[in-house]
């Protein structure tokens, strides 16, 4: 494991200390590691959704705007479920 040094404002450190204590983190480092993992996971989901947008294009079959909107909503809801988004 590699070490990094990060300087944070006193206000942020106070929040970290309070949250770490409230949610029973062993150390601030454990909290920060988990926060970083969560952020990476969030960004990976955004990247995956962005990549999926590349594959959506114009339909070769004539469809109404209402049909397209319904399909987009259905597909969006499926991916929200799949990636645990709300």
N, C-alpha and C positions, 0 to 999 in steps of 0.2 A: 504494500500500500504506500502511496506517495503522500507527502504532507504538503499543504499549501498554507500560506499566510494571507488572511483577509482582514482588512481594517473595516470596522463597522461603527456607525454612530452610536452614542450612548443610548439613544431611544430604542434603536433596533435591538441592542444587546439586552435592554431591560425587557422588551417584549419576548425575546428568545428565552430569557431566564424564567419569566412568568409562565410561558407556555410549556417549556420543558418540565417545570415543576408540576404544573397542573395536570399534564398528561403523562407523568411518571417516566420521563426519559431519564436514563441513567446519567447521561452527560449532555452538555450542550452540543458536543460533537455528534452524538447520536441523532439529535434533532436535526442538525444541519445536514448530515448525510442523507437522512430520510427526505428532507425538503428538496435537496438537489435531485435525488432519485425521482421524486414526484414530478418535479419540473421537467426533467428529461423525458419521462413517460408522457406528460402532457404535450410536449413539443413533438414527440414521435407520432402521437395520434394526429396532431395537426398536419404534420408532414404527410402521413398516410392519406388523410382526407384530401389534401391538396393534390397529391399524385392521382387519386381517384378521379378528380375533376377533369384530368386530361382525357379520360376515356369516355366522357359524356359528350356527345355531339348531336348533330341534327339527325332526326329519325328519317329513314327512307320511306316510311309509311306515313300517309297523311293522318295527322292527329290534331285534335283541337287543343287550344291553350289550356282548357280545363283538364283534359286528359294528361297533358304534360305536367301540369301543376300537381295533380293527384299522384302521378307516378313518382315525381321528385320527392314528394312528401313521404310516400311509402318507402322509397329507397333510403331517404334520409333517416327515417325512424328505425329501419333495420340496422343501419350503420351506427346509429346512436346506441342501440341496444348492444351491438357487437363490441363496441369500444367503451361501453360504460359511461356514455355522455348523457347529460340531461337535456 
